[in-house]
Amino acid sequence: MSVAKVGAVVLDCPDPQALAGFYAGVVGGTPEGEGDWVDLAVPGGPTLAFQQAEGHVPPQWPAADHSQQFHLDLTVEDLDAAEKEVLALGAKPLDTEDRARSFRVYADPAGHPFCLCAC
């Protein structure tokens, strides 16, 4: 028996509303809240929460001396189609050259790494 369940995954960022809007475009849901905290209730998944962090320094990937802090694995049906959508929403490619792999790595607009996975 578990002691707890995942209530939310919280991401520090410079602009909670903007980052919640990005992830709403990627995984669905409607951002709720304003100011320094915004929640995104993800259909079929845990809540993503976005907390304003003054002086936020984005992680670097891959770099052991600059921890990536966390990353999300997002399961998709079609990597190419999903890639087009996340790039249009403002994602930046980090490791997408190997098209034979079942995953690709991107950064969200605040610099957090995430993977699209066709797993």
Secondary structure, 3 states (H helix, E strand, C coil): CCCCCCCEEEEEECCHHHHHHHHHHHHCCCEECCCCEEEECCCCCCEEEEEECCCCCCCCCCCCCCCCCCCEEEECCCHHHHHHHHHHHCCEEEECCCCCCCEEEEECCCCCEEEEECC
